[in-house]
Structure formats: structure tokens, C-alpha cells
């Protein structure tokens, strides 16, 4: 357990320390920026796809757990249904926030 925590700490430090030089670089010039726009758009599309896919998996698991809970205890139907609707709303809200961030940061073509 301790060895895994040490590995996690070193890995986290390596990631954080390698990000510092990237932020220290001067901003790119406007010349030849079509590659940057294309990569930015590709990143936005991939990010939204990953968020939507994981949202679908999460919603499926929540619905399956709610159905199982209602089948085991039909008397708690109202409470389980309320928790199901709230859980699905929270999961979908995360994807909507991701969509807003993607649309705000997507490069204009």
C-alpha cells in the first residue's frame, strides 16, 4: 500500500512539473495557425465524445441500480424514483457543462 502511494506521488509530481515549461513558452504567432485550429477542434470533439460516452455508461448503471432496488423493495418505489431522477439530472448536467466548455473554447473556423 505504501509503495503504491509513493508511486502515485512521484507520478503526480512528474506530471505537474512537466506542465510548468509548457506554460512558460511564448504564445504562438498567428502565422500558420491552421494546424492549431484543427487540433483544437479535434480535441474538443474527442473531449465531448468521451464525456457523452461516460455519461451514457453512468446513466445506465444508475438506472440498473434503481430498477434492482425497486425490484427488491417495492415499498420504497417513490424514494428510489426520486433518487433516480436526481442522479440522472446530475449526470446529464455534467455533460451539459462539458458541452458549454467545448463550445466556448472551440476555435472559430
C-alpha positions as CSV (number, residue, x, y, z in Angstrom):
1,X,0.0,0.0,0.0
2,X,2.8,2.4,0.9
3,X,4.7,1.6,-2.2
4,X,1.6,2.4,-4.4
5,X,1.2,5.8,-2.6
6,X,4.9,6.6,-3.2
7,X,4.5,5.7,-6.9
8,X,1.4,7.8,-7.1
9,X,3.1,10.7,-5.5
10,X,6.1,10.6,-7.9
11,X,3.9,10.2,-10.9
12,X,1.8,13.2,-9.9
13,X,4.9,15.3,-9.2
14,X,6.3,14.3,-12.6
15,X,3.1,15.3,-14.4
16,X,2.8,18.6,-12.5
17,X,6.5,19.5,-13.1
18,X,6.4,18.8,-16.8
19,X,3.4,21.1,-17.2
20,X,5.5,24.1,-16.0
21,X,7.7,24.5,-19.1
22,X,4.6,24.3,-21.3
23,X,3.1,27.3,-19.6
24,X,6.4,29.2,-19.7
25,X,6.6,29.2,-23.5
26,X,5.7,32.3,-25.5
27,X,2.4,32.3,-27.3
28,X,2.4,31.1,-30.9
29,X,2.2,33.6,-33.7
30,X,-0.8,33.9,-35.9
31,X,1.1,32.7,-39.0
32,X,0.3,29.1,-40.0
33,X,-2.2,28.6,-37.2
34,X,-4.5,26.3,-39.2
35,X,-2.9,23.2,-37.6
36,X,-3.5,24.6,-34.1
37,X,-7.2,25.3,-35.0
38,X,-7.6,21.8,-36.4
39,X,-6.0,20.1,-33.4
40,X,-8.1,22.3,-31.1
41,X,-11.3,21.3,-32.9
42,X,-10.2,17.6,-32.8
43,X,-9.6,17.9,-29.0
44,X,-13.0,19.5,-28.4
45,X,-14.7,16.7,-30.4
46,X,-12.8,14.0,-28.6
47,X,-13.5,15.5,-25.2
48,X,-17.2,15.8,-25.8
49,X,-17.3,12.3,-27.2
50,X,-15.6,10.9,-24.1
51,X,-17.9,12.9,-21.8
52,X,-21.0,11.8,-23.6
53,X,-19.9,8.1,-23.7
54,X,-19.1,8.1,-20.0
55,X,-22.4,9.8,-19.2
56,X,-24.2,7.0,-21.0
57,X,-22.4,4.4,-19.0
58,X,-23.1,6.2,-15.8
59,X,-26.8,6.7,-16.6
60,X,-27.1,3.0,-17.5
61,X,-25.6,2.0,-14.2
62,X,-27.8,4.3,-12.2
63,X,-30.9,3.1,-14.0
64,X,-29.9,-0.5,-13.5
65,X,-29.3,0.0,-9.8
66,X,-32.6,1.8,-9.4
67,X,-34.5,-1.0,-11.1
68,X,-32.8,-3.5,-8.9
69,X,-33.6,-1.5,-5.8
70,X,-37.3,-1.2,-6.8
71,X,-37.5,-4.9,-7.5
72,X,-36.1,-5.9,-4.2
73,X,-38.2,-3.4,-2.2
74,X,-41.4,-2.3,-4.0
75,X,-42.5,-0.3,-1.0
76,X,-39.6,2.2,-1.5
77,X,-40.6,2.9,-5.0
78,X,-41.2,6.6,-4.5
79,X,-37.8,7.3,-2.7
80,X,-35.9,5.2,-5.3
81,X,-37.6,7.0,-8.2
82,X,-36.7,10.4,-6.7
83,X,-33.1,9.4,-6.2
84,X,-33.0,8.0,-9.8
85,X,-34.3,11.3,-11.3
86,X,-31.9,13.4,-9.2
87,X,-29.0,11.2,-10.1
88,X,-29.8,11.3,-13.8
89,X,-30.2,15.0,-13.7
90,X,-26.8,15.5,-12.0
91,X,-25.0,13.2,-14.5
92,X,-26.6,15.0,-17.5
93,X,-25.7,18.4,-16.0
94,X,-22.0,17.4,-16.1
95,X,-22.3,16.7,-19.8
96,X,-24.1,19.9,-20.5
97,X,-21.3,21.8,-18.6
98,X,-18.7,19.9,-20.8
99,X,-20.6,21.0,-23.9
100,X,-20.6,24.6,-22.8
101,X,-16.9,24.5,-22.1
102,X,-16.2,22.9,-25.5
103,X,-18.3,25.5,-27.3
104,X,-16.6,28.3,-25.5
105,X,-13.1,27.0,-26.2
106,X,-13.6,25.6,-29.7
107,X,-11.6,27.5,-32.3
108,X,-13.6,29.5,-34.8
109,X,-13.3,28.1,-38.3
